[in-house]
Amino acid sequence: MPKIVGLFGGTFDPVHNGHTHTISNLLGIIPFEKILVIPSLKPPHREKLEVSFDHRYKMVSLAFKDIERTVVDNRESLRPGPSYSIDTVKDVITEEGNAKVIFIIGSDSFENFPTWYKWEELIKLVDFIVMKRPEHKLSRRNIVYDLLNKIDSVEDFLNDFKKKNFLEVEVIPLKISSSLIRKNISNGKEIEDLVNPSVNSYLKENGLYGPKNSS
């Protein structure tokens, strides 16, 4: 079987245990050679990020440093303009040759996929793993559901290199969000149960997301 490479992007503003928990679970299901964790520089759907790319990249590196087969990738900081996923995907496909490249996305983001830049081209380039929560089911009325070839078996998904498919993988939900962490920090609440200890230390040392944060 050719190598399998995953792409897991996001703003990670900040990175939290939900991110690392999801990827750790997925690595136990899919035999990835590696998963590229890619912080976004200028996400098209967000007008403003709370802290700089440099801070977010360093926190993601701390969060994933002990998770094998993950590589934190800074490529979107090296490209001017909005951080379009299709540009990143094309770069990785070129670099990885005959690898099966899999785009990892949450079910909530996947529902909004038709609003993404050149999304119809993107679904022809890579396979998708949609991380779904037990209480969240992708609507069959979503146009993406009809356009992608849905496969229920992990084995079939991994062995099909002719078509571009999508596989829904159920994950144990952690009720954590980056917005919740930012709110808690701003209100002076502890977040030690929500983030990696190294990330928590970094947040405190750099005074990020506090009332006077200017990073």
HELIX and SHEET records of a PDB file:
HELIX    1   1 ASN A   17  LEU A   27  1                                  11    
HELIX    2   2 PHE A   53  PHE A   64  1                                  12    
HELIX    3   3 ARG A   75  LEU A   78  5                                   4    
HELIX    4   4 SER A   85  GLU A   96  1                                  12    
HELIX    5   5 SER A  107  GLU A  111  1                                   5    
HELIX    6   6 PHE A  113  THR A  115  5                                   3    
HELIX    7   7 TRP A  119  LEU A  122  1                                   4    
HELIX    8   8 ILE A  143  LEU A  147  1                                   5    
HELIX    9   9 VAL A  154  ASN A  159  1                                   6    
HELIX   10  10 SER A  178  SER A  186  1                                   9    
HELIX   11  11 PRO A  197  ASN A  206  1                                  10    
SHEET    1   A 7 THR A  70  VAL A  72  0                                        
SHEET    2   A 7 LYS A  34  PRO A  39  1                                        
SHEET    3   A 7 ILE A   4  GLY A  10  1                                        
SHEET    4   A 7 LYS A 100  GLY A 106  1                                        
SHEET    5   A 7 ASP A 127  LYS A 132  1                                        
SHEET    6   A 7 ASN A 165  GLU A 170  1                                        
SHEET    7   A 7 ASN A 149  LYS A 150  1                                        
END                                                                             
